[in-house]
Amino acid sequence: MKKLIAILAAVVLTAACGGGGGPVRPPDGGTPTGTNQISGAGATFPYPIYSKWFSDYNKLHPNVEINYQSIGSGGGIRQLIERTVFFGASDQPMTDEMLAKAPAPILHFPTVLGAVVPVYNIEGLSTQIKFTGPILADIFLGKITRWNDPALAKINPGVSLPSGTITVVHRSDGSGTTFVWVDYLSKISPEWKQKVGASSSVNWPVGVGGKGNEGVAGLVKQTPASLGYVELVYALQNKISYGAVQNEAGEFVSPEVKSVTAAAAGAMPTMPKDFRVSITNSPGQGAYPISSFTWILLYESPDDKAKGQTLNDFMKWALTDGQKAAADLGYAPLPEEMVPMELEQLNRIKVQ
């Protein structure tokens, strides 16, 4: 854990020094002659590992500088469609409708897996709180309003839950993290599916909004008796308590690399060729139920072939050697059998 926190702190420092998602510079701060600069934007969920990847790859290839703006999945998809960035990143696979708006075919490449976790701020409580999907749905619907509600107390015997009102915190921006969260709630709560549904941006029945995973984490951390959702790495960075969630098998599972990997394993037998898949509420034993891939989105025929080849080379590295950094940053690496499938799809990108 000390190693993990140290690495996370280094990533946060890099982000702060770079202006929060700005360009990753060479070690000496200069710009080498002939630098191939590539811009991308999108999900905040994978920003810590993308920041590390782009920095590490730059050290191996000083002439390659990849700039990534952590603006949310919705913004990344929009900028990719408008071609104001060379690549996009999203925690939500693009829908058929989104793909139809793009000027050319776009391919999806899962990069790592992560967990979206319920984070809370209850002073003096050291025991991890357990949640079920229906309870989380009812809290975000505004039906459960207090921490000591009988439904929560029943599955947390012996835990001294406070009587205070729950302050719900959610994303205010278009967000793949939101999509993962509400996609899960839609699967386990018919009422949520009917009233709110699953999208990167929804009409929230209750709560206050924060921009990005960073904004939600900050609001939860400063608001007593609050409950929100963020990607696991942001809970670890901010030292915020997070809960265990009951999976389809009836187990209360804490988010960690092993339980996220178990969720991915359940999706492999039916993995679609375009990799657009949801793995929330996976049926596997030991699977954390609010798990997801995160994707880098690339045009099949990039308008700049040289940049296309450079990013293709980077993706090959990220899908192989880059996977070694995943666990230390709180992500799960891709299933081994999935990597050759993605490398084969990379060959579809027209770089000549």
KEMARTOR-635688 format. One record per residue: residue number from 1; residue in three letters; x negated, y, z negated of N, C-alpha, C in turn. Coordinates in steps of 0.001 Angstrom, whole numbers. Each point is the difference from the previous one (the first is absolute). Layout:
// residues N
[NUM ALA [X Y Z] [X Y Z] [X Y Z]]
...
END
This chain:
// residues 352
[1 MET [-844 -1218 0] [844 1218 0] [-869 1253 0]]
[2 LYS [-1135 -8 -752] [-884 1160 -15] [-554 260 1386]]
[3 LYS [-329 -1112 721] [-520 144 1355] [1049 620 902]]
[4 LEU [1249 -467 -127] [1096 507 821] [219 1482 -247]]
[5 ILE [50 401 -1283] [240 1409 -324] [-1136 866 523]]
[6 ALA [-1239 -496 -63] [-1135 766 493] [93 220 1504]]
[7 ILE [397 -1047 720] [137 118 1449] [1120 962 352]]
[8 LEU [1120 -122 -713] [1139 888 253] [-383 1450 -267]]
[9 ALA [-753 218 -1062] [-424 1360 -318] [-866 567 1118]]
[10 ALA [-861 -850 568] [-846 445 1102] [825 370 1218]]
[11 VAL [1053 -786 263] [878 287 1132] [717 1323 -211]]
[12 VAL [509 216 -1228] [691 1254 -307] [-942 1182 161]]
[13 LEU [-1257 -149 -458] [-974 1074 122] [-274 304 1469]]
[14 THR [-116 -1071 811] [-219 196 1427] [1145 768 615]]
[15 ALA [1244 -357 -396] [1184 689 537] [-14 1460 -403]]
[16 ALA [-338 273 -1270] [-5 1374 -494] [-1042 839 741]]
[17 CYS [-1182 -579 203] [-1056 738 663] [309 193 1470]]
[18 GLY [797 -918 570] [317 96 1418] [1283 726 271]]
[19 GLY [643 577 -1004] [1211 759 240] [1236 -860 66]]
[20 GLY [-7 -1190 -653] [1191 -829 -51] [371 -580 1342]]
[21 GLY [-826 -899 533] [338 -667 1238] [-693 634 1198]]
[22 GLY [-1024 807 -223] [-715 637 1082] [-1046 -917 590]]
[23 PRO [-872 544 849] [-973 -818 693] [-1010 -631 -944]]
[24 VAL [-394 -1209 341] [-1054 -692 -731] [-1306 334 691]]
[25 ARG [-875 703 -670] [-1227 497 607] [-1141 -1008 -131]]
[26 PRO [-1022 126 833] [-1203 -799 -196] [-621 305 -1345]]
[27 PRO [-849 -900 -543] [-572 191 -1336] [-707 1324 -186]]
[28 ASP [-636 541 1074] [-736 1247 -165] [874 1233 208]]
[29 GLY [1295 -226 272] [915 1118 163] [-18 623 1379]]
[30 GLY [-905 -494 873] [-98 571 1331] [883 -710 1004]]
[31 THR [-48 467 1229] [743 -629 1092] [-1005 -441 1055]]
[32 PRO [-229 -1311 146] [-995 -476 945] [350 386 1428]]
[33 THR [-1029 131 820] [211 279 1408] [795 -1137 624]]
[34 GLY [1000 344 811] [788 -1031 658] [1020 -660 -897]]
[35 THR [364 643 -1100] [967 -583 -924] [1338 -234 691]]
[36 ASN [546 -1180 -218] [1306 -348 529] [1006 214 -1124]]
[37 GLN [746 1096 60] [952 355 -1037] [1393 -492 372]]
[38 ILE [625 -726 -931] [1321 -572 231] [906 433 -1142]]
[39 SER [1205 457 323] [919 463 -1028] [1187 -943 -136]]
[40 GLY [448 -155 -1249] [1173 -804 -290] [761 599 -1164]]
[41 ALA [1225 -452 -197] [813 507 -1101] [1058 -1027 -357]]
[42 GLY [467 83 -1258] [1090 -881 -392] [15 -337 -1469]]
[43 ALA [228 -1247 -285] [339 -495 -1328] [-991 408 -1084]]
[44 THR [565 349 -1170] [-850 246 -1169] [-365 -1317 -695]]
[45 PHE [853 -997 136] [-190 -1334 -591] [-1429 -515 209]]
[46 PRO [-519 -60 1264] [-1326 -574 217] [-1129 1012 -17]]
[47 TYR [280 1280 -342] [-1056 1009 114] [-1281 -358 -757]]
[48 PRO [72 -515 -1241] [-1261 -317 -680] [-893 -979 761]]
[49 ILE [588 -1050 585] [-856 -950 710] [-394 536 1376]]
[50 TYR [880 750 655] [-385 578 1288] [-1138 990 -185]]
[51 SER [63 779 -1066] [-1075 950 -284] [-1338 -722 -157]]
[52 LYS [34 -1096 -726] [-1237 -780 -192] [-453 -620 1313]]
[53 TRP [921 -567 746] [-354 -612 1281] [-637 1005 948]]
[54 PHE [626 1169 147] [-519 990 938] [-1387 483 -432]]
[55 SER [-191 144 -1311] [-1304 414 -510] [-1045 -1088 229]]
[56 ASP [343 -1235 -340] [-946 -1114 169] [-349 -208 1471]]
[57 TYR [996 126 875] [-244 -216 1423] [-872 1122 561]]
[58 ASN [191 1206 -520] [-831 1125 427] [-1470 -222 -376]]
[59 LYS [-235 -623 -1137] [-1383 -297 -409] [-637 -1023 938]]
[60 LEU [828 -925 493] [-500 -1001 943] [-136 577 1404]]
[61 HIS [897 955 330] [30 604 1335] [117 1519 -165]]
[62 PRO [-1116 691 -228] [35 1439 -297] [641 854 1088]]
[63 ASN [104 -536 1205] [607 777 1083] [1526 -126 35]]
[64 VAL [567 -763 -943] [1454 -173 -48] [546 693 -1247]]
[65 GLU [866 965 201] [598 736 -1110] [1523 -92 130]]
[66 ILE [624 -692 -948] [1442 -204 48] [658 894 -1052]]
[67 ASN [863 897 453] [710 921 -886] [1401 -533 -237]]
[68 TYR [406 -61 -1262] [1321 -545 -315] [732 923 -967]]
[69 GLN [1203 420 387] [817 833 -863] [1080 -853 -656]]
[70 SER [-4 -5 -1326] [953 -795 -779] [1281 810 -188]]
[71 ILE [936 -120 966] [1183 858 13] [1309 -768 -145]]
[72 GLY [-68 -1318 -123] [1207 -815 -78] [262 -713 1319]]
[73 SER [637 -1158 -90] [237 -820 1192] [846 715 1041]]
[74 GLY [1040 699 -468] [874 698 936] [-755 1021 827]]
[75 GLY [-863 768 -662] [-795 1000 702] [-993 -628 959]]
[76 GLY [-586 -1132 -413] [-951 -684 860] [644 -519 1272]]
[77 ILE [1184 -596 -143] [724 -497 1173] [381 1160 916]]
[78 ARG [482 1080 -583] [399 1158 801] [-1185 577 778]]
[79 GLN [-1147 159 -673] [-1160 573 682] [-553 -937 1067]]
[80 LEU [106 -1310 -245] [-464 -952 1010] [891 84 1242]]
[81 ILE [1305 53 -198] [931 105 1125] [-258 1292 779]]
[82 GLU [-303 1091 -716] [-283 1279 651] [-1425 63 553]]
[83 ARG [-786 -1013 -305] [-1394 -117 431] [-859 1168 -467]]
[84 THR [290 476 -1210] [-871 1007 -609] [-1099 -670 -825]]
[85 VAL [87 -1317 -198] [-1068 -790 -607] [-245 -1207 899]]
[86 PHE [-1169 -600 -148] [-368 -1141 852] [572 -1306 -524]]
[87 PHE [162 -96 -1341] [613 -1197 -568] [895 396 -1161]]
[88 GLY [965 -852 -282] [891 224 -1131] [-160 -1111 -1014]]
[89 ALA [578 229 -1175] [-34 -1020 -1048] [1326 25 -735]]
[90 SER [537 -1180 -290] [1317 -66 -617] [135 -1246 -862]]
[91 ASP [774 139 -1076] [352 -1147 -839] [1330 -597 447]]
[92 GLN [605 613 1003] [1244 -490 588] [-257 -304 1462]]
[93 PRO [302 -1207 465] [-138 -227 1439] [962 891 771]]
[94 MET [-439 489 1124] [857 854 810] [1214 -785 493]]
[95 THR [1151 630 -10] [1214 -628 496] [15 60 1534]]
[96 ASP [907 -760 602] [144 52 1456] [317 1416 454]]
[97 GLU [810 708 -790] [368 1373 343] [-1221 914 -22]]
[98 MET [-850 -160 -1019] [-1229 800 -74] [-907 -296 1188]]
[99 LEU [-167 -1279 316] [-885 -389 1100] [506 547 1333]]
[100 ALA [1327 73 140] [584 509 1243] [-289 1487 198]]
[101 LYS [-230 729 -1090] [-289 1430 99] [-1446 273 400]]
[102 ALA [-871 -993 -146] [-1411 189 320] [-197 58 1514]]
[103 PRO [-996 763 465] [-225 131 1441] [-613 -1232 646]]
[104 ALA [-483 -946 -817] [-636 -1216 512] [68 -1071 -1084]]
[105 PRO [-235 -1267 355] [80 -1085 -986] [-1003 165 -1140]]
[106 ILE [467 -314 -1216] [-813 80 -1219] [-99 -1395 -612]]
[107 LEU [-1199 -344 -464] [-237 -1290 -634] [-196 178 -1504]]
[108 HIS [448 -1006 -769] [-117 0 -1461] [-1133 -930 -442]]
[109 PHE [-842 498 -912] [-1092 -809 -548] [36 57 -1529]]
[110 PRO [482 -1059 -659] [-91 -36 -1463] [-1466 73 -426]]
[111 THR [-284 788 -1023] [-1391 185 -435] [-279 -639 -1359]]
[112 VAL [859 229 -982] [-100 -627 -1325] [1424 -132 -533]]
[113 LEU [110 -561 -1184] [1293 -78 -675] [-88 735 -1320]]
[114 GLY [1149 503 -426] [50 670 -1291] [1323 -238 -682]]
[115 ALA [85 477 -1221] [1218 -132 -798] [529 1376 -341]]
[116 VAL [1315 169 118] [663 1203 -500] [543 -355 -1379]]
[117 VAL [-333 810 -998] [271 -392 -1384] [875 1029 -709]]
[118 PRO [864 -470 -905] [751 938 -837] [-907 553 -1085]]
[119 VAL [-216 1304 -9] [-865 641 -990] [860 797 -971]]
[120 TYR [-425 28 -1258] [808 671 -1010] [-879 674 -1032]]
[121 ASN [600 948 -708] [-701 767 -1030] [820 -75 -1288]]
[122 ILE [-363 -945 -846] [648 -149 -1308] [-1082 62 -1068]]
[123 GLU [-11 1072 -746] [-1052 228 -995] [12 -1079 -1075]]
[124 GLY [-1186 -513 -292] [-160 -953 -1093] [361 -1433 324]]
[125 LEU [417 -278 1225] [377 -1369 366] [-1159 -667 714]]
[126 SER [-507 -1095 -569] [-1135 -700 602] [423 -1277 727]]
[127 THR [1190 -506 -290] [476 -1217 638] [500 301 1418]]
[128 GLN [-372 -836 960] [465 194 1368] [1498 -279 96]]
[129 ILE [732 932 591] [1450 -166 154] [296 -902 1193]]
[130 LYS [1004 -842 -156] [463 -863 1076] [1233 630 660]]
[131 PHE [78 -163 1311] [1139 495 763] [521 -1111 911]]
[132 THR [1276 57 303] [548 -793 1092] [345 950 1135]]
[133 GLY [153 -543 1201] [390 832 1125] [1328 703 -215]]
[134 PRO [1049 -726 -440] [1278 667 -235] [-84 1127 -1029]]
[135 ILE [-825 -171 -1043] [-143 1064 -991] [-673 1222 619]]
[136 LEU [-1054 -206 780] [-657 1125 662] [973 717 933]]
[137 ALA [806 -772 728] [981 610 891] [1002 839 -788]]
[138 ASP [470 -537 -1116] [987 737 -803] [-592 1260 -630]]
[139 ILE [-1284 -37 -353] [-642 1210 -525] [-67 1069 1085]]
[140 PHE [-409 -397 1201] [-139 975 1082] [1346 394 600]]
[141 LEU [1051 -766 -301] [1363 405 369] [616 916 -1046]]
[142 GLY [-651 117 -1168] [528 829 -1080] [997 -726 -882]]
[143 LYS [93 -1327 139] [944 -771 -810] [-601 -366 -1367]]
[144 ILE [-1289 -265 -45] [-713 -194 -1264] [-782 1279 -260]]
[145 THR [269 633 -1126] [-568 1337 -250] [-910 73 -1223]]
[146 ARG [2 -1040 -846] [-817 29 -1217] [-914 -1220 -68]]
[147 TRP [-1156 211 -622] [-982 -1069 -75] [480 -1184 -836]]
[148 ASN [827 248 -1005] [464 -1104 -854] [1325 -587 479]]
[149 ASP [310 190 1290] [1206 -601 566] [-11 -1517 -268]]
[150 PRO [1157 -591 -314] [56 -1437 -311] [-619 -890 1068]]
[151 ALA [120 371 1262] [-567 -829 1071] [-1527 -51 -100]]
[152 LEU [-627 1142 -300] [-1459 28 -173] [-413 -680 -1299]]
[153 ALA [749 237 -1051] [-329 -587 -1301] [69 -1527 56]]
[154 LYS [929 -541 770] [189 -1456 66] [-1212 -708 577]]
[155 ILE [-640 596 1007] [-1149 -666 626] [-1325 439 -616]]
[156 ASN [68 888 -1001] [-1203 441 -708] [177 -204 -1506]]
[157 PRO [285 -1249 -438] [236 -239 -1431] [-1231 349 -828]]
[158 GLY [232 642 -1124] [-1101 361 -894] [-717 1278 368]]
[159 VAL [344 604 1139] [-635 1247 426] [828 1169 -516]]
[160 SER [-650 941 -652] [691 1152 -574] [210 1062 1079]]
[161 LEU [1091 -163 754] [300 951 1072] [636 1256 -587]]
[162 PRO [-421 1177 454] [559 1241 -545] [1426 235 509]]
[163 SER [701 899 -664] [1382 318 386] [76 1136 1006]]
[164 GLY [-1148 559 358] [-10 1178 861] [553 -243 1384]]
[165 THR [422 1084 635] [514 -42 1363] [-1142 -218 988]]
[166 ILE [206 -873 970] [-1005 -288 1019] [-10 1126 1039]]
[167 THR [-1157 599 199] [-173 953 1094] [-538 -752 1203]]
[168 VAL [805 -111 1046] [-392 -736 1200] [-853 906 894]]
[169 VAL [-1134 -538 474] [-896 746 890] [-137 -780 1313]]
[170 HIS [177 687 1111] [-90 -650 1298] [-783 883 961]]
[171 ARG [-255 -492 1180] [-717 780 1002] [908 1051 603]]
[172 SER [-579 1152 306] [758 1070 647] [-266 40 1496]]
[173 ASP [-1042 -708 455] [-383 15 1408] [319 -1341 643]]
[174 GLY [-15 -29 1335] [171 -1250 715] [-1150 -934 -325]]
[175 SER [305 -1199 -448] [-1035 -804 -644] [173 -1488 255]]
[176 GLY [-1097 -657 424] [21 -1449 113] [103 -665 -1357]]
[177 THR [-563 631 -1030] [129 -534 -1353] [1469 -23 -409]]
[178 THR [717 1069 347] [1442 23 -243] [689 -1116 768]]
[179 PHE [-378 -190 1259] [630 -1063 788] [-164 -1363 -674]]
[180 VAL [-1209 -290 -477] [-239 -1286 -665] [898 -129 -1231]]
[181 TRP [80 1071 -776] [796 5 -1230] [1482 -221 297]]
[182 VAL [553 786 928] [1443 -94 262] [344 -1208 862]]
[183 ASP [-959 -484 787] [209 -1251 727] [217 -1138 -992]]
[184 TYR [-816 6 -1057] [171 -1008 -1060] [1344 173 -704]]
[185 LEU [325 1224 -394] [1260 227 -705] [1202 -391 865]]
[186 SER [-106 212 1308] [1096 -363 898] [193 -1508 91]]
[187 LYS [-1083 -735 -203] [94 -1459 70] [629 -611 -1241]]
[188 ILE [-139 667 -1142] [483 -606 -1245] [1248 691 -567]]
[189 SER [401 1125 594] [1162 734 -499] [925 357 1158]]
[190 PRO [1123 -710 158] [961 366 1054] [479 1439 -115]]
[191 GLU [146 493 -1240] [458 1379 -175] [-1037 983 518]]
[192 TRP [-1278 -277 -290] [-1053 881 514] [-8 -23 1526]]
[193 LYS [84 -1183 582] [-7 -134 1457] [1131 784 636]]
[194 GLN [1188 -35 -632] [1165 675 547] [-73 1514 -187]]
[195 LYS [-417 450 -1175] [53 1426 -321] [-1241 781 439]]
[196 VAL [-1165 -663 -20] [-1250 721 269] [-740 -579 1203]]
[197 GLY [-199 -1320 -3] [-658 -645 1124] [-1514 46 -63]]
[198 ALA [-632 -416 1115] [-1459 -88 70] [-524 866 1139]]
[199 SER [-824 969 -346] [-625 886 979] [-1185 667 -684]]
[200 SER [-823 661 783] [-1135 714 -605] [443 1259 -727]]
[201 SER [1220 452 287] [566 1170 -675] [1482 -261 -225]]
[202 VAL [454 65 -1258] [1388 -310 -333] [601 1133 -829]]
[203 ASN [1311 -4 -109] [688 942 -878] [67 -612 -1394]]
[204 TRP [-853 486 -881] [-106 -571 -1337] [1210 380 -855]]
[205 PRO [614 -981 -654] [1143 308 -866] [-374 847 -1216]]
[206 VAL [-1209 -233 -534] [-456 730 -1187] [-1500 225 97]]
[207 GLY [-507 863 -876] [-1441 110 -152] [-609 1270 547]]
[208 VAL [-1312 127 -230] [-797 1119 490] [-1062 -545 938]]
[209 GLY [-428 847 951] [-921 -466 1021] [-1406 523 -148]]
[210 GLY [-965 -845 396] [-1396 396 51] [-570 -348 1361]]
[211 LYS [-913 808 499] [-565 -223 1325] [-1170 -969 -71]]
[212 GLY [108 -1062 768] [-1066 -988 48] [-30 -877 -1239]]
[213 ASN [-747 -1099 105] [-239 -819 -1183] [-616 836 -1115]]
[214 GLU [-871 957 418] [-657 851 -984] [1012 842 -777]]
[215 GLY [990 541 730] [992 846 -643] [894 -758 -964]]
[216 VAL [429 -1199 402] [834 -813 -882] [-792 -412 -1241]]
[217 ALA [-1235 -438 193] [-831 -397 -1143] [-174 1174 -960]]
[218 GLY [-246 1200 548] [-187 1167 -848] [1250 355 -787]]
[219 LEU [1168 -80 644] [1250 309 -697] [286 -999 -1117]]
[220 VAL [-212 -1282 280] [245 -1014 -1033] [-943 213 -1173]]
[221 LYS [-1249 287 300] [-995 153 -1057] [318 1176 -925]]
[222 GLN [618 1050 536] [263 1197 -810] [1430 78 -521]]
[223 THR [845 -999 343] [1411 37 -399] [327 -1144 -944]]
[224 PRO [218 274 -1282] [346 -1068 -942] [1285 -714 410]]
[225 ALA [44 -1306 -242] [1167 -862 259] [325 -123 1483]]
[226 SER [-973 271 889] [248 -59 1436] [-287 -1386 565]]
[227 LEU [559 -248 1175] [-214 -1245 744] [-84 348 1479]]
[228 GLY [-1047 -456 667] [-151 225 1427] [-588 -1221 671]]
[229 TYR [-473 180 1222] [-630 -1101 735] [-1178 548 792]]
[230 VAL [-1118 -700 -54] [-1181 368 770] [-720 -1277 422]]
[231 GLU [-918 147 902] [-866 -1118 352] [-928 -266 -1178]]
[232 LEU [-319 -1254 -224] [-733 -426 -1187] [-1273 807 -250]]
[233 VAL [-761 287 1057] [-1267 693 -198] [197 1358 -656]]
[234 TYR [1133 665 279] [251 1313 -603] [382 -127 -1477]]
[235 ALA [631 -1105 -362] [265 -246 -1419] [-1308 -226 -744]]
[236 LEU [-913 -739 625] [-1300 -266 -629] [-826 1281 -104]]
[237 GLN [-21 779 1078] [-760 1251 -7] [439 924 -1121]]
[238 ASN [1327 98 -173] [560 948 -961] [244 -601 -1381]]
[239 LYS [-359 -1276 -157] [149 -708 -1283] [1439 88 -511]]
[240 ILE [947 -305 900] [1416 9 -338] [477 -1436 -190]]
[241 SER [844 -215 -987] [548 -1336 -240] [905 -414 1158]]
[242 TYR [-36 -1282 340] [865 -512 1054] [578 -1344 -427]]
[243 GLY [1167 -324 533] [751 -1150 -473] [-197 -1259 813]]
[244 ALA [440 -1116 -595] [112 -1280 701] [1409 -85 580]]
[245 VAL [130 -635 1163] [1293 -81 677] [345 -1456 264]]
[246 GLN [1238 -352 -245] [454 -1376 217] [85 -295 1498]]
[247 ASN [-604 -1121 406] [52 -359 1416] [1152 -948 288]]
[248 GLU [101 -424 1250] [1118 -840 414] [1 -1348 -724]]
[249 ALA [-1178 -438 -411] [-112 -1269 -716] [346 132 -1478]]
[250 GLY [323 1228 -443] [391 221 -1387] [-1149 325 -930]]
[251 GLU [-1214 134 549] [-1181 294 -814] [-182 1516 -131]]
[252 PHE [-415 460 -1177] [-392 1397 -166] [-1481 88 352]]
[253 VAL [-298 707 1086] [-1343 -4 568] [-592 1406 -60]]
[254 SER [-1223 80 -497] [-720 1266 -22] [-741 168 1325]]
[255 PRO [-54 1213 540] [-686 207 1279] [-1515 -136 -140]]
[256 GLU [-569 -860 800] [-1443 -185 50] [-326 -663 1331]]
[257 VAL [-1282 -108 310] [-399 -535 1302] [604 -1379 241]]
[258 LYS [-49 -865 -984] [489 -1370 162] [1486 -32 318]]
[259 SER [797 806 -697] [1449 -46 197] [417 671 1310]]
[260 VAL [-775 987 464] [285 614 1298] [-378 -957 1127]]
[261 THR [-1116 -699 -172] [-412 -1003 984] [1045 -1095 123]]
[262 ALA [591 -391 -1125] [1048 -1022 21] [1204 465 800]]
[263 ALA [318 1287 -74] [1112 540 780] [-309 -50 1487]]
[264 ALA [-1251 294 370] [-390 -33 1414] [16 -1422 544]]
[265 ALA [-406 -949 -828] [-48 -1398 452] [1373 -487 426]]
[266 GLY [1031 489 -680] [1352 -418 335] [457 506 1354]]
[267 ALA [-659 1048 515] [409 585 1280] [-726 -616 1192]]
[268 MET [-1114 -677 -226] [-820 -479 1105] [712 -967 942]]
[269 PRO [803 -961 -498] [627 -955 924] [928 649 1023]]
[270 THR [550 1157 -330] [950 659 916] [-525 1356 469]]
[271 MET [-1312 197 -44] [-583 1284 381] [288 320 1464]]
[272 PRO [666 1135 289] [250 363 1394] [-1290 423 699]]
[273 LYS [-19 -119 1312] [-1207 309 761] [-380 1468 -82]]
[274 ASP [1002 866 -240] [-325 1431 -79] [-295 453 -1427]]
[275 PHE [19 -923 -952] [-360 257 -1410] [941 961 -714]]
[276 ARG [1163 254 557] [988 856 -678] [844 -892 -909]]
[277 VAL [-354 -38 -1271] [627 -943 -915] [133 612 -1386]]
[278 SER [1048 -377 -703] [182 384 -1405] [-258 -1221 -877]]
[279 ILE [-791 181 -1057] [-260 -1119 -912] [513 301 -1406]]
[280 THR [897 991 -123] [589 244 -1313] [923 -1154 -364]]
[281 ASN [80 -272 -1298] [820 -1090 -534] [-388 -1342 603]]
[282 SER [-1298 -210 171] [-506 -1258 554] [396 -1169 -904]]
[283 PRO [362 -1155 573] [457 -1133 -803] [-1113 -789 -668]]
[284 GLY [-1249 301 263] [-1099 -825 -504] [-162 49 -1511]]
[285 GLN [-440 -1115 -561] [-331 -67 -1421] [-1148 958 -293]]
[286 GLY [137 752 -1077] [-1061 921 -397] [-79 1255 837]]
[287 ALA [966 218 904] [-46 1158 896] [542 1252 -692]]
[288 TYR [-753 1097 104] [513 1270 -488] [1005 510 1028]]
[289 PRO [1234 330 -405] [1073 218 973] [2 1325 748]]
[290 ILE [-778 996 -457] [-2 1292 706] [-1384 183 627]]
[291 SER [-310 -910 911] [-1289 -13 693] [206 349 1467]]
[292 SER [-1065 487 633] [118 372 1407] [-1362 33 674]]
[293 PHE [15 -275 1298] [-1142 359 823] [10 1517 182]]
[294 THR [-1140 555 403] [-37 1365 504] [-669 -73 1362]]
[295 TRP [429 843 929] [-385 -138 1405] [-737 1224 519]]
[296 ILE [-985 -230 876] [-544 1042 867] [680 -165 1352]]
[297 LEU [417 1125 571] [774 25 1238] [-860 587 1120]]
[298 LEU [-126 -759 1088] [-855 414 1110] [758 -85 1322]]
[299 TYR [-255 969 881] [555 -88 1348] [-690 -1141 752]]
[300 GLU [800 -784 720] [-554 -1114 766] [-929 504 1101]]
[301 SER [325 1174 541] [-840 599 1030] [-373 1415 -444]]
[302 PRO [-1075 145 -782] [-373 1331 -518] [-374 944 1136]]
[303 ASP [314 1278 -201] [-306 977 1042] [-1493 292 86]]
[304 ASP [-729 -200 -1083] [-1456 167 -3] [-604 -1391 -185]]
[305 LYS [-539 -561 1091] [-482 -1383 -39] [-1218 -160 -902]]
[306 ALA [-861 1027 -38] [-1201 -97 -844] [387 -73 -1474]]
[307 LYS [951 858 -411] [468 -47 -1381] [741 -1309 -266]]
[308 GLY [713 -465 1026] [697 -1273 -142] [-963 -1134 -278]]
[309 GLN [-1126 -26 709] [-1003 -1038 -231] [-622 141 -1380]]
[310 THR [-274 1232 -422] [-588 227 -1319] [936 -475 -1104]]
[311 LEU [1290 344 114] [944 -414 -1029] [236 -1504 49]]
[312 ASN [-58 -573 1195] [108 -1453 136] [-1134 -684 -761]]
[313 ASP [-1206 519 150] [-1161 -559 -709] [161 150 -1511]]
[314 PHE [503 1174 -431] [231 194 -1425] [1013 -1002 -525]]
[315 MET [1089 -212 737] [1040 -924 -453] [-548 -1421 -151]]
[316 LYS [-860 -418 919] [-603 -1330 -117] [-787 -108 -1304]]
[317 TRP [-712 1070 -346] [-768 11 -1257] [939 11 -1201]]
[318 ALA [1056 825 38] [928 116 -1125] [729 -1312 -270]]
[319 LEU [345 -718 1067] [741 -1255 -144] [-882 -1150 -473]]
[320 THR [-1310 185 30] [-934 -1069 -408] [-827 463 -1205]]
[321 ASP [-1100 672 245] [-870 435 -1106] [711 955 -952]]
[322 GLY [861 871 530] [686 975 -841] [918 -608 -1034]]
[323 GLN [475 -1210 243] [922 -650 -930] [-636 -254 -1368]]
[324 LYS [-1324 -61 -36] [-693 -276 -1260] [221 1098 -1037]]
[325 ALA [363 1208 441] [197 1119 -931] [1409 35 -578]]
[326 ALA [908 -809 527] [1412 127 -365] [257 -237 -1484]]
[327 ALA [-444 -1133 -516] [345 -383 -1373] [-525 996 -1027]]
[328 ASP [-1203 537 226] [-572 939 -963] [800 1302 -84]]
[329 LEU [808 279 1024] [804 1219 6] [1473 -274 -308]]
[330 GLY [316 -1217 -410] [1364 -318 -394] [899 -466 1129]]
[331 TYR [-583 -308 1168] [761 -525 1127] [-285 -1494 153]]
[332 ALA [864 -687 746] [-246 -1397 339] [-494 -56 1441]]
[333 PRO [-1053 -790 265] [-471 -128 1380] [1003 -772 850]]
[334 LEU [-138 126 1294] [875 -728 920] [-182 -1510 -153]]
[335 PRO [1052 -787 204] [-172 -1457 48] [-1011 -357 1092]]
[336 GLU [-881 -950 -287] [-1068 -334 945] [541 -391 1369]]
[337 GLU [1139 -714 23] [526 -467 1277] [595 1128 839]]
[338 MET [175 1168 -612] [593 1123 715] [-1040 790 792]]
[339 VAL [-1244 0 -448] [-1044 819 626] [-221 -364 1465]]
[340 PRO [-136 -1290 363] [-171 -318 1427] [1174 452 859]]
[341 MET [1196 -26 -558] [1182 453 736] [-112 1484 326]]
[342 GLU [-484 786 -957] [-142 1432 230] [-1156 318 950]]
[343 LEU [-1092 -736 -145] [-1133 214 901] [412 -283 1445]]
[344 GLU [854 -1000 181] [505 -294 1339] [857 1151 517]]
[345 GLN [829 596 -872] [829 1114 433] [-844 1218 343]]
[346 LEU [-1139 179 -677] [-879 1125 326] [-451 -55 1458]]
[347 ASN [-85 -1203 557] [-421 -143 1400] [1023 574 974]]
[348 ARG [1220 266 -496] [1037 583 858] [-225 1502 223]]
[349 ILE [-789 616 -873] [-221 1447 136] [-882 275 1208]]
[350 LYS [492 840 886] [-682 279 1266] [-1012 1126 -224]]
[351 VAL [-1263 -372 -62] [-1059 974 -263] [-892 235 1220]]
[352 GLN [409 -520 1136] [-761 226 1229] [917 413 1139]]
END
